[in-house]
């Protein structure tokens, strides 16, 4: 099973056959360009591992029989949850078969399981889980409100539903470094920057509003900040040359000359008057939690 993502179009190929009806539904479920689990780890996985423990603490997940991780990617949140021996089981679900396969290969915990699925149509009965969490995925779901309602539906009364999304416009320095530069060089770069900074659930108040509209109670929102540390400009730029995420998707549309010009200009911003070497950038995520009544 392979997912081929181009922009907002998603095609599912099963045993060499295209399932058009599934593709039509999945096309509205994610705009994230997903290709390879190793590529995602370079692009974002290494940072989601830092954010996950802070997010779990914010959500207040101390003990539970069953926890759901929606948009699990390569499994970093699921593995962080499972480090707590008071957690009975963790189920991770993601639209990308490549990411789910990667998570399964990494998994050494019998309490953790992963499967391919759609956040807008979770394949679980009502009230199946004690708590449901989602880390850095809702901003890539055009029908994010539907995904939130699904998260509430599969969570038992009294259970916590929580999510985190990057503050792309105001709190993600490494992304702005590239997209702001691209916007000055290329009309399409400006368009891609606008799309990246105005995604659903990534602006102030978006998450809390969605939680209340979904009927969740005791809603609490806030911010969490980590540092993204890079060893060198090559380390910083590597994800842009990959195949995963919005920056790689944009860079992949450029010809060689335009790509080299963007790289050179971003390098100037990264060096910032000093020799090449380590840099550390702040990264802030919006967070929200609420209870199922």
Backbone bond lengths (Angstrom), bond angles and torsions (degrees), N, CA, C in turn:
res aa  C-N    CA-C-N  psi(-1)  N-CA   C-N-CA  omega(-1)  CA-C   N-CA-C  phi
1 X - - - 1.465 - - 1.514 108.52 -
2 X 1.329 117.46 127.04 1.451 121.83 -175.47 1.513 109.70 -133.39
3 X 1.318 117.22 136.50 1.449 121.65 173.59 1.518 108.66 -105.57
4 X 1.315 115.95 128.67 1.455 121.89 176.54 1.517 106.67 -112.06
5 X 1.323 116.35 115.91 1.452 120.65 -174.28 1.522 109.53 -109.98
6 X 1.324 116.63 123.71 1.462 121.32 173.59 1.516 107.46 -133.69
7 X 1.332 115.68 108.20 1.456 118.99 -175.72 1.505 109.76 61.94
8 X 1.353 117.16 -120.50 1.452 119.51 179.08 1.521 111.09 -106.28
9 X 1.331 117.56 12.65 1.455 119.85 178.49 1.506 109.73 -96.46
10 X 1.317 116.62 133.32 1.446 121.83 -179.26 1.512 108.97 -128.64
11 X 1.329 117.60 130.10 1.446 121.87 178.61 1.504 108.53 -121.85
12 X 1.313 117.48 128.23 1.456 121.76 176.63 1.516 108.51 -101.10
13 X 1.330 116.44 126.68 1.448 121.32 177.90 1.513 108.43 -113.15
14 X 1.314 117.49 120.30 1.449 122.95 -178.83 1.517 108.39 -121.05
15 X 1.349 116.10 115.89 1.465 121.37 -179.79 1.519 111.40 53.59
16 X 1.325 116.23 39.08 1.447 120.98 176.13 1.510 114.53 82.30
17 X 1.346 118.51 -2.25 1.451 121.43 -178.59 1.521 110.30 -109.02
18 X 1.332 117.87 137.69 1.452 122.09 177.32 1.511 110.52 -84.07
19 X 1.314 116.85 123.57 1.452 121.68 177.79 1.519 107.63 -93.29
20 X 1.336 116.92 93.70 1.459 121.73 -171.34 1.515 111.91 -63.92
21 X 1.334 117.55 -39.34 1.461 119.13 -177.76 1.516 111.50 -66.36
22 X 1.349 116.65 -40.73 1.459 119.90 177.15 1.516 109.99 -66.49
23 X 1.345 116.85 -40.68 1.463 120.48 -179.68 1.515 110.96 -61.06
24 X 1.346 116.25 -41.30 1.460 119.53 -179.00 1.519 110.80 -62.75
25 X 1.341 116.79 -40.65 1.463 119.85 179.73 1.522 111.20 -71.10
26 X 1.344 116.92 -45.44 1.454 120.32 -176.36 1.515 111.96 -67.44
27 X 1.358 117.05 -23.76 1.456 119.91 -177.98 1.516 111.90 -59.61
28 X 1.337 117.55 -27.70 1.453 120.08 -178.71 1.528 111.75 -92.87
29 X 1.323 116.83 0.33 1.456 119.58 -170.57 1.518 114.53 -97.43
30 X 1.323 119.25 -16.62 1.457 119.95 178.04 1.515 110.53 -160.97
31 X 1.335 115.28 140.93 1.458 120.74 174.03 1.527 111.39 -110.92
32 X 1.322 117.16 8.35 1.460 120.43 -177.34 1.528 109.88 -79.47
33 X 1.318 116.00 130.87 1.456 121.28 178.86 1.529 108.50 -81.01
34 X 1.327 116.31 107.71 1.468 122.14 -174.76 1.517 109.45 -115.58
35 X 1.326 116.21 127.32 1.456 120.09 -177.36 1.518 113.12 -130.35
36 X 1.335 116.19 -49.36 1.459 119.98 -169.56 1.530 110.18 -148.38
37 X 1.327 116.86 134.79 1.452 120.46 -178.22 1.507 113.28 -61.95
38 X 1.331 117.48 -40.93 1.466 120.19 177.68 1.525 110.55 -62.90
39 X 1.344 115.60 -39.27 1.459 119.57 178.25 1.517 112.00 -63.85
40 X 1.330 116.48 -39.19 1.464 119.65 178.05 1.520 111.06 -66.13
41 X 1.329 117.66 -37.10 1.460 119.92 179.60 1.523 110.73 -61.36
42 X 1.339 117.34 -38.66 1.462 121.20 177.68 1.526 110.37 -70.32
43 X 1.342 115.38 -40.32 1.449 120.42 -175.35 1.533 112.44 -73.21
44 X 1.350 117.62 -47.37 1.456 119.71 -174.85 1.521 114.42 -143.12
45 X 1.312 118.88 -24.53 1.458 120.68 -174.65 1.517 113.98 -57.18
46 X 1.324 115.97 -38.51 1.477 118.39 -178.88 1.525 111.80 -65.28
47 X 1.330 116.48 -24.97 1.466 119.60 179.14 1.523 110.78 -89.68
48 X 1.329 118.43 -33.79 1.462 118.97 177.10 1.528 110.91 -64.78
49 X 1.335 117.21 -28.15 1.472 119.56 175.07 1.518 111.18 -63.72
50 X 1.325 117.53 -34.17 1.466 120.47 177.57 1.524 111.58 -73.80
51 X 1.320 116.20 -38.45 1.455 120.31 -176.21 1.522 112.27 -76.15
52 X 1.330 117.30 -32.28 1.463 121.20 -171.85 1.533 113.89 -55.17
53 X 1.338 120.77 -49.30 1.476 119.03 -178.95 1.524 113.03 -61.81
54 X 1.326 117.36 -37.25 1.469 120.37 177.78 1.521 110.27 -65.41
55 X 1.316 115.80 -40.08 1.463 120.84 -179.92 1.528 111.32 -66.30
56 X 1.317 117.09 -41.61 1.472 121.02 178.17 1.524 110.29 -61.94
57 X 1.324 116.72 -42.74 1.466 120.62 177.44 1.530 110.61 -61.42
58 X 1.333 116.37 -43.72 1.465 120.12 178.63 1.531 110.37 -60.77
59 X 1.332 116.83 -44.06 1.463 120.53 -178.72 1.523 111.75 -66.59
60 X 1.330 117.20 -24.44 1.456 121.05 178.79 1.511 113.29 77.76
61 X 1.329 116.43 30.84 1.464 120.95 -179.85 1.527 108.49 -85.82
62 X 1.333 116.49 98.67 1.459 121.12 -176.92 1.517 112.38 -103.81
63 X 1.344 117.10 -32.61 1.460 121.63 -179.45 1.520 108.25 -157.25
64 X 1.323 116.51 143.36 1.466 120.62 -179.77 1.515 109.24 -171.20
65 X 1.320 115.85 154.04 1.454 120.65 176.07 1.525 111.05 -81.08
66 X 1.344 116.51 -44.55 1.463 120.58 -177.05 1.526 109.97 -137.04
67 X 1.339 116.65 128.05 1.462 122.48 178.15 1.521 108.42 -125.59
68 X 1.329 116.16 137.85 1.467 122.02 178.26 1.517 110.01 -108.47
69 X 1.327 116.13 134.85 1.468 124.10 176.48 1.523 107.11 -112.72
70 X 1.338 116.87 106.32 1.468 122.15 -176.88 1.527 109.44 -91.72
71 X 1.323 115.89 124.49 1.462 120.55 -174.41 1.508 110.48 75.74
72 X 1.329 116.13 49.13 1.465 122.05 -170.04 1.518 113.67 -68.78
73 X 1.341 118.22 -17.70 1.454 119.53 -178.01 1.511 111.56 56.78
74 X 1.314 116.48 -129.39 1.464 121.31 -178.90 1.523 112.96 -88.18
75 X 1.339 117.27 8.70 1.461 120.72 168.18 1.511 117.03 99.31
76 X 1.323 118.95 9.08 1.461 119.25 -172.79 1.525 113.89 -64.74
77 X 1.331 117.54 -40.94 1.457 118.97 177.24 1.523 110.72 -67.92
78 X 1.324 117.27 -43.49 1.472 120.66 179.53 1.521 111.20 -57.69
79 X 1.323 116.65 -44.91 1.464 119.97 -179.40 1.528 111.26 -66.28
80 X 1.339 116.43 -35.63 1.467 119.54 178.33 1.523 110.77 -67.04
81 X 1.329 116.95 -41.46 1.463 120.26 177.70 1.522 110.23 -60.69
82 X 1.340 116.00 -43.01 1.461 121.10 -174.91 1.522 113.28 -72.05
83 X 1.316 118.12 -10.77 1.470 118.66 175.27 1.521 111.41 -65.98
84 X 1.308 116.45 -18.02 1.464 121.81 177.56 1.537 108.47 -84.87
85 X 1.310 119.12 116.02 1.466 121.01 -178.59 1.521 113.61 -66.05
86 X 1.345 117.27 -13.36 1.460 120.66 179.22 1.533 112.69 -83.43
87 X 1.323 117.24 1.90 1.461 122.14 176.57 1.524 108.66 -94.45
88 X 1.331 116.75 124.67 1.461 120.14 -177.23 1.514 113.50 -74.47
89 X 1.350 117.02 -45.64 1.460 120.49 -179.58 1.517 109.39 -158.27
90 X 1.333 115.35 154.20 1.462 122.26 177.76 1.523 107.84 -131.07
91 X 1.318 116.68 128.40 1.461 121.44 175.39 1.518 108.36 -113.12
92 X 1.330 117.01 123.16 1.446 121.88 176.53 1.514 110.67 -105.42
93 X 1.325 117.13 138.76 1.454 121.57 179.22 1.523 109.27 -133.86
94 X 1.335 116.61 137.51 1.460 120.92 -178.23 1.524 109.33 -149.42
95 X 1.330 116.07 151.93 1.469 120.10 -179.16 1.520 112.18 -73.62
96 X 1.333 118.27 -20.33 1.464 122.12 -174.19 1.518 111.81 -94.89
97 X 1.317 116.57 115.76 1.464 120.53 177.24 1.526 110.84 -63.36
98 X 1.338 117.26 -34.50 1.463 120.54 179.61 1.520 111.10 -63.05
99 X 1.331 116.85 -41.34 1.457 120.38 179.86 1.531 111.04 -70.95
100 X 1.312 116.98 -40.36 1.463 120.54 178.64 1.527 110.32 -63.47
101 X 1.329 117.60 -42.69 1.471 120.42 177.14 1.524 110.63 -60.46
102 X 1.329 116.59 -41.27 1.461 121.17 178.87 1.529 110.34 -62.32
103 X 1.339 116.59 -44.59 1.462 120.71 179.08 1.523 111.30 -62.34
104 X 1.326 116.36 -41.56 1.465 119.92 179.40 1.525 111.48 -63.10
105 X 1.325 117.19 -39.21 1.470 120.13 179.58 1.523 111.09 -66.14
106 X 1.330 117.68 -32.63 1.467 121.63 179.95 1.519 112.72 -78.37
107 X 1.314 117.03 -22.19 1.458 121.12 -168.99 1.525 112.63 -72.03
108 X 1.325 115.40 129.48 1.471 121.92 175.47 1.526 111.01 -124.45
109 X 1.329 117.52 12.95 1.458 122.24 -174.06 1.524 108.91 -116.94
110 X 1.308 117.70 119.58 1.464 122.36 -178.20 1.523 112.40 -65.78
111 X 1.339 117.35 -17.71 1.469 120.37 178.93 1.520 112.49 -79.74
112 X 1.329 117.56 -10.23 1.467 122.43 -174.28 1.523 109.70 -109.72
113 X 1.327 116.17 136.89 1.456 121.24 178.25 1.522 108.94 -142.67
114 X 1.330 116.49 152.83 1.460 122.12 -177.80 1.520 110.14 -132.18
115 X 1.338 115.10 149.03 1.459 119.77 176.35 1.525 110.09 -152.00
116 X 1.324 115.22 158.52 1.461 121.58 175.96 1.520 108.72 -83.13
117 X 1.313 116.69 136.03 1.452 120.28 178.70 1.510 112.16 -172.65
118 X 1.327 114.91 178.12 1.457 123.58 -172.76 1.524 109.89 -111.25
119 X 1.329 117.34 122.61 1.462 121.10 179.99 1.521 112.31 -62.18
120 X 1.332 117.11 -24.06 1.466 120.67 -179.87 1.522 112.84 -86.88
121 X 1.324 117.49 -4.18 1.469 122.01 178.17 1.526 107.47 -150.40
122 X 1.321 116.70 68.41 1.459 120.95 -175.26 1.531 110.51 -63.44
123 X 1.331 117.26 131.53 1.467 120.93 -173.14 1.523 113.45 -85.49
124 X 1.339 115.88 48.72 1.460 121.04 -177.27 1.524 109.66 -133.91
125 X 1.331 117.34 148.74 1.465 120.05 175.78 1.530 111.16 -66.30
126 X 1.327 115.47 164.87 1.458 121.54 175.97 1.531 110.30 -56.87
127 X 1.324 115.79 143.67 1.473 122.70 173.56 1.528 112.68 56.58
128 X 1.337 116.93 38.32 1.469 121.23 -178.66 1.527 112.99 -79.07
129 X 1.345 117.72 -22.19 1.459 120.92 -171.37 1.519 111.01 -126.43
130 X 1.328 115.12 151.04 1.462 120.72 175.31 1.520 110.93 -71.27
131 X 1.327 116.26 -40.43 1.457 121.35 -179.53 1.528 108.90 -144.94
132 X 1.338 116.36 151.92 1.465 121.55 177.76 1.524 108.85 -131.84
133 X 1.332 116.20 127.78 1.459 122.24 -178.69 1.526 110.25 -123.88
134 X 1.330 115.55 155.16 1.465 121.12 177.22 1.525 108.61 -145.60
135 X 1.317 116.33 126.27 1.465 121.55 -174.83 1.527 110.88 -119.45
136 X 1.339 116.34 113.07 1.468 123.21 170.47 1.514 113.38 63.02
137 X 1.343 116.79 38.93 1.464 118.12 -179.96 1.524 113.38 -130.37
138 X 1.323 119.55 -30.48 1.459 120.78 -172.27 1.520 112.62 -60.40
139 X 1.331 117.78 -28.74 1.459 119.65 -178.99 1.526 112.34 -69.33
140 X 1.324 117.31 -12.71 1.459 121.02 178.74 1.530 112.46 -102.75
141 X 1.324 116.80 10.41 1.456 121.51 179.67 1.529 108.59 -111.02
142 X 1.338 118.78 107.57 1.471 120.11 -178.06 1.524 112.85 -55.61
143 X 1.332 117.66 -37.25 1.464 121.24 176.63 1.530 109.54 -98.81
144 X 1.318 115.28 55.80 1.461 120.08 -175.47 1.523 111.95 -60.63
145 X 1.331 118.40 -35.09 1.463 120.66 178.84 1.526 110.88 -60.59
146 X 1.334 116.96 -37.74 1.456 120.67 177.35 1.524 110.49 -65.36
147 X 1.321 116.83 -41.26 1.465 120.18 178.01 1.522 111.04 -61.99
148 X 1.327 117.43 -39.72 1.468 120.55 178.71 1.522 110.07 -63.94
149 X 1.331 116.78 -42.43 1.466 119.58 178.59 1.527 110.98 -63.85
150 X 1.320 116.93 -35.88 1.462 120.58 176.78 1.529 110.81 -66.62
151 X 1.316 116.61 -40.28 1.465 119.98 177.59 1.526 110.54 -61.62
152 X 1.327 116.11 -41.40 1.462 119.19 176.88 1.528 110.38 -64.95
153 X 1.319 117.59 -43.05 1.471 121.44 -175.46 1.517 112.30 -58.57
154 X 1.339 116.99 -41.05 1.467 119.62 -174.64 1.527 112.68 -87.03
155 X 1.335 116.84 2.01 1.471 121.03 179.98 1.527 109.44 -103.49
156 X 1.311 116.34 136.29 1.468 121.49 -177.38 1.526 110.91 -68.32
157 X 1.345 117.68 156.70 1.467 120.36 174.05 1.530 111.11 -55.93
158 X 1.307 115.95 134.49 1.458 121.68 -177.23 1.505 113.81 89.71
159 X 1.341 116.88 -10.24 1.463 121.14 -179.97 1.519 112.34 -80.34
160 X 1.318 115.34 158.57 1.468 122.62 -179.19 1.529 110.22 -92.91
161 X 1.327 115.71 135.77 1.462 122.71 168.43 1.526 106.21 -117.02
162 X 1.338 117.61 123.38 1.467 120.85 -174.74 1.521 110.23 -139.53
163 X 1.322 115.55 152.67 1.467 120.29 179.44 1.524 110.48 -150.55
164 X 1.333 114.64 158.90 1.462 122.41 173.51 1.521 108.31 -136.74
165 X 1.326 116.36 140.33 1.464 122.19 174.82 1.525 108.10 -138.37
166 X 1.318 117.21 148.20 1.461 119.66 178.26 1.524 110.80 -66.71
167 X 1.320 115.50 142.90 1.462 122.47 168.52 1.527 106.64 -82.50
168 X 1.315 115.86 78.66 1.464 121.13 -169.71 1.520 112.27 -61.31
169 X 1.317 116.92 -41.74 1.464 119.88 -177.33 1.530 112.07 -73.09
170 X 1.320 117.88 -43.05 1.451 119.47 -170.69 1.510 116.65 -111.06
171 X 1.340 117.97 -7.99 1.453 117.65 -171.74 1.506 117.07 -136.72
172 X 1.328 117.93 11.32 1.466 119.94 -176.32 1.529 109.11 -123.27
173 X 1.333 115.29 85.91 1.462 121.76 -170.31 1.529 111.84 -61.58
174 X 1.323 117.80 -42.48 1.464 119.76 -174.65 1.521 111.90 -64.15
175 X 1.327 117.56 -34.00 1.460 120.75 178.30 1.520 110.41 -73.36
176 X 1.329 116.57 -41.94 1.461 119.33 179.65 1.527 111.15 -63.05
177 X 1.317 117.29 -35.38 1.449 120.57 179.99 1.527 111.20 -55.74
178 X 1.326 115.78 -39.18 1.464 120.36 -178.10 1.521 111.58 -85.73
179 X 1.332 117.95 -49.97 1.456 119.63 -175.10 1.520 112.58 -69.47
180 X 1.325 118.64 -34.59 1.463 119.80 177.10 1.523 110.64 -65.87
181 X 1.319 115.95 -37.73 1.469 119.65 176.20 1.517 110.67 -66.55
182 X 1.327 116.49 -45.28 1.470 120.60 179.72 1.522 111.64 -59.81
183 X 1.331 116.35 -38.51 1.460 120.83 -177.96 1.524 111.79 -63.95
184 X 1.339 116.76 -29.89 1.459 120.51 179.03 1.535 112.51 -79.37
185 X 1.308 116.97 -18.75 1.457 121.49 -174.98 1.514 114.08 -102.01
186 X 1.338 116.54 -22.35 1.458 118.53 -166.61 1.523 109.88 -151.58
187 X 1.326 116.97 133.64 1.461 121.30 178.94 1.522 111.28 -59.59
188 X 1.323 116.28 -41.55 1.464 119.55 179.85 1.530 110.94 -68.20
189 X 1.332 116.25 -31.21 1.450 119.65 175.22 1.516 111.30 -63.49
190 X 1.332 116.49 -38.36 1.455 120.65 176.85 1.525 110.74 -65.04
191 X 1.333 116.65 -39.86 1.469 120.57 178.77 1.522 110.86 -66.23
192 X 1.334 116.81 -42.49 1.465 119.94 179.38 1.526 110.94 -66.53
193 X 1.334 116.92 -36.64 1.459 120.29 176.67 1.528 110.00 -61.14
194 X 1.334 116.75 -45.22 1.463 120.26 179.93 1.523 111.08 -60.38
195 X 1.317 117.04 -41.09 1.467 119.44 178.64 1.526 111.04 -65.70
196 X 1.335 116.09 -40.34 1.468 119.87 -178.29 1.519 111.86 -66.02
197 X 1.334 117.45 -34.41 1.464 120.84 -173.50 1.528 113.34 -89.83
198 X 1.322 117.95 -7.62 1.464 120.15 -176.55 1.525 111.92 -121.12
199 X 1.312 117.65 22.17 1.460 120.49 179.24 1.528 110.62 -65.20
200 X 1.340 116.98 150.27 1.464 119.25 177.58 1.521 110.93 -61.16
201 X 1.307 115.52 145.98 1.466 123.32 176.61 1.524 113.75 70.75
202 X 1.341 117.96 15.48 1.458 119.51 -179.19 1.524 112.81 -117.91
203 X 1.328 117.25 4.73 1.463 121.01 -179.38 1.527 110.50 -113.45
204 X 1.332 118.18 162.60 1.470 120.33 -177.16 1.521 112.27 -54.52
205 X 1.319 115.84 129.18 1.453 120.98 175.84 1.509 115.82 85.73
206 X 1.328 118.29 -12.65 1.468 120.58 -177.09 1.526 112.27 -58.45
207 X 1.325 116.73 -48.95 1.461 120.07 -175.15 1.530 111.40 -66.09
208 X 1.315 118.05 -48.10 1.459 120.77 -178.59 1.520 110.63 -60.68
209 X 1.322 117.04 -40.38 1.467 120.21 179.47 1.528 110.51 -62.93
210 X 1.326 116.90 -44.17 1.464 120.81 179.87 1.520 111.46 -64.72
211 X 1.327 117.14 -37.99 1.470 121.19 180.00 1.535 110.20 -64.59
212 X 1.331 117.04 -44.32 1.465 119.94 -179.76 1.526 111.02 -68.25
213 X 1.327 116.86 -39.37 1.468 119.69 179.53 1.523 111.48 -66.63
214 X 1.338 116.93 -25.67 1.459 120.49 177.43 1.524 112.07 -81.28
215 X 1.327 116.95 -2.33 1.454 120.61 177.62 1.511 114.81 88.27
216 X 1.318 117.79 11.11 1.457 120.56 176.13 1.527 109.67 -76.19
217 X 1.328 116.43 151.12 1.462 120.58 -174.38 1.527 109.73 -120.45
218 X 1.338 114.87 164.74 1.459 119.77 -178.92 1.511 112.23 59.27
219 X 1.326 116.29 38.58 1.466 121.27 -174.02 1.533 110.56 -69.77
220 X 1.332 115.15 130.86 1.463 122.51 177.30 1.524 107.37 -128.57
221 X 1.329 116.88 130.49 1.463 119.41 175.74 1.523 110.16 -126.20
222 X 1.329 115.79 166.65 1.458 120.24 -177.76 1.511 111.03 -178.59
223 X 1.328 115.74 -157.45 1.463 121.80 -178.40 1.527 109.53 -137.00
224 X 1.317 115.08 148.20 1.461 122.19 171.59 1.524 108.13 -129.45
225 X 1.323 116.81 139.02 1.464 120.86 -178.54 1.519 110.44 -125.34
226 X 1.330 115.54 133.90 1.454 122.08 172.05 1.528 108.21 -121.45
227 X 1.325 116.83 177.70 1.458 122.24 172.49 1.522 108.75 -111.29
228 X 1.318 116.14 137.10 1.457 122.08 171.51 1.521 107.55 -102.25
229 X 1.324 116.94 114.01 1.465 122.38 -174.74 1.521 110.60 -107.16
230 X 1.315 116.30 127.14 1.458 122.30 -178.88 1.522 109.78 -116.78
231 X 1.325 116.92 139.90 1.460 121.65 -177.39 1.520 112.09 -75.68
232 X 1.344 116.40 -28.42 1.461 121.47 -174.77 1.516 108.29 -167.67
233 X 1.342 116.32 174.34 1.459 118.10 176.30 1.527 110.87 -64.41
234 X 1.306 118.07 -35.95 1.465 120.28 178.25 1.522 110.58 -59.33
235 X 1.327 116.88 -40.62 1.463 121.50 177.11 1.524 110.56 -65.15
236 X 1.325 116.97 -41.04 1.460 122.18 179.54 1.529 111.51 -65.24
237 X 1.333 116.85 -42.01 1.459 121.50 -173.00 1.528 112.92 -83.28
238 X 1.308 118.53 -20.31 1.470 121.75 -173.70 1.522 113.45 -51.65
239 X 1.341 121.04 -45.07 1.463 119.45 179.96 1.524 113.80 -60.11
240 X 1.331 117.31 -30.08 1.466 120.44 -179.77 1.521 111.76 -66.89
241 X 1.317 117.22 -24.53 1.457 121.74 179.22 1.531 111.90 -92.22
242 X 1.337 116.39 3.04 1.451 120.53 -179.95 1.516 112.17 -89.35
243 X 1.332 115.68 -153.87 1.462 120.96 -176.98 1.524 112.14 -128.84
244 X 1.325 118.00 11.98 1.457 120.91 -174.82 1.523 110.99 -122.28
245 X 1.326 115.59 134.23 1.447 120.78 174.87 1.514 114.19 93.38
246 X 1.338 117.31 167.15 1.466 121.70 -173.33 1.521 114.65 -67.61
247 X 1.329 118.55 -34.25 1.465 119.03 179.89 1.517 110.61 -69.08
248 X 1.320 117.21 -45.60 1.465 120.07 177.27 1.519 110.84 -61.17
249 X 1.329 117.00 -36.75 1.466 120.41 178.82 1.523 110.60 -62.01
250 X 1.343 116.38 -41.82 1.458 119.58 178.27 1.532 111.59 -69.32
251 X 1.315 116.96 -49.88 1.470 120.50 -178.15 1.525 110.35 -58.90
252 X 1.321 117.17 -34.50 1.456 120.97 179.57 1.514 114.03 -64.98
253 X 1.341 117.79 -17.53 1.465 120.40 178.48 1.531 112.17 -85.80
254 X 1.337 117.66 -9.77 1.465 121.35 -175.01 1.514 112.00 -86.22
255 X 1.336 115.53 146.27 1.448 120.50 170.15 1.518 110.27 -71.39
256 X 1.319 116.68 169.85 1.459 120.78 -174.58 1.532 111.84 -59.44
257 X 1.322 117.60 -43.87 1.462 120.37 -177.29 1.528 111.20 -65.77
258 X 1.337 116.65 -44.64 1.464 120.43 179.52 1.522 111.02 -65.83
259 X 1.324 116.83 -37.17 1.458 120.71 179.28 1.523 110.51 -65.57
260 X 1.332 116.88 -43.61 1.458 120.31 179.59 1.528 111.67 -65.36
261 X 1.334 116.46 -37.01 1.466 119.53 178.60 1.521 110.35 -66.00
262 X 1.333 116.72 -44.05 1.467 119.65 177.62 1.518 110.42 -61.36
263 X 1.321 116.27 -45.10 1.472 120.05 -179.55 1.531 110.59 -59.30
264 X 1.332 116.74 -44.51 1.465 120.36 -178.07 1.533 111.62 -64.42
265 X 1.333 116.55 -40.38 1.459 119.72 -179.16 1.536 111.30 -70.95
266 X 1.328 116.73 -38.75 1.465 119.59 176.95 1.521 110.13 -66.06
267 X 1.328 116.63 -35.35 1.464 119.82 178.93 1.524 110.76 -62.33
268 X 1.335 117.27 -38.95 1.460 120.28 177.39 1.526 110.50 -60.25
269 X 1.342 115.89 -41.68 1.463 119.58 178.89 1.525 110.73 -67.16
270 X 1.322 116.90 -38.59 1.469 120.61 179.56 1.534 110.39 -65.97
271 X 1.342 116.70 -46.77 1.470 120.10 -178.86 1.521 110.75 -64.84
272 X 1.331 116.78 -42.65 1.464 121.98 174.23 1.522 112.23 51.10
273 X 1.347 115.14 45.24 1.453 120.19 174.40 1.508 115.78 85.34
274 X 1.342 117.44 1.11 1.459 121.12 179.54 1.526 109.85 -120.21
275 X 1.325 115.17 171.67 1.460 119.18 178.03 1.520 109.44 -71.38
276 X 1.325 115.40 157.94 1.464 120.14 177.75 1.526 109.73 -60.78
277 X 1.316 114.80 147.68 1.463 120.39 -179.51 1.512 110.24 160.05
278 X 1.327 117.37 -160.29 1.467 121.00 -175.54 1.526 112.37 -64.31
279 X 1.337 114.96 143.86 1.461 122.40 171.65 1.529 107.51 -139.16
280 X 1.328 116.69 151.99 1.460 122.28 179.43 1.521 109.00 -132.24
281 X 1.327 116.24 127.51 1.457 121.44 -177.73 1.527 110.63 -123.86
282 X 1.320 115.58 140.91 1.462 120.20 177.05 1.521 110.56 -72.42
283 X 1.328 116.13 146.23 1.461 122.37 176.66 1.528 107.55 -139.24
284 X 1.322 116.69 117.04 1.459 122.07 -176.32 1.522 110.84 -111.15
285 X 1.308 115.67 135.32 1.467 122.38 177.83 1.522 109.98 -116.37
286 X 1.330 115.73 141.35 1.455 121.36 167.80 1.526 108.22 -76.50
287 X 1.320 117.87 142.71 1.460 121.67 177.66 1.528 109.70 -134.44
288 X 1.327 115.48 151.65 1.461 121.01 178.98 1.521 109.05 -150.35
289 X 1.320 115.45 150.78 1.454 120.71 172.90 1.515 108.86 -147.92
290 X 1.324 115.85 153.29 1.456 121.60 177.70 1.516 109.22 -160.30
291 X 1.322 117.07 162.94 1.462 122.08 -178.71 1.519 111.17 -103.95
292 X 1.317 115.09 147.86 1.460 121.37 172.72 1.538 107.60 -79.52
293 X 1.329 117.43 123.28 1.466 118.42 -177.48 1.538 112.48 -70.73
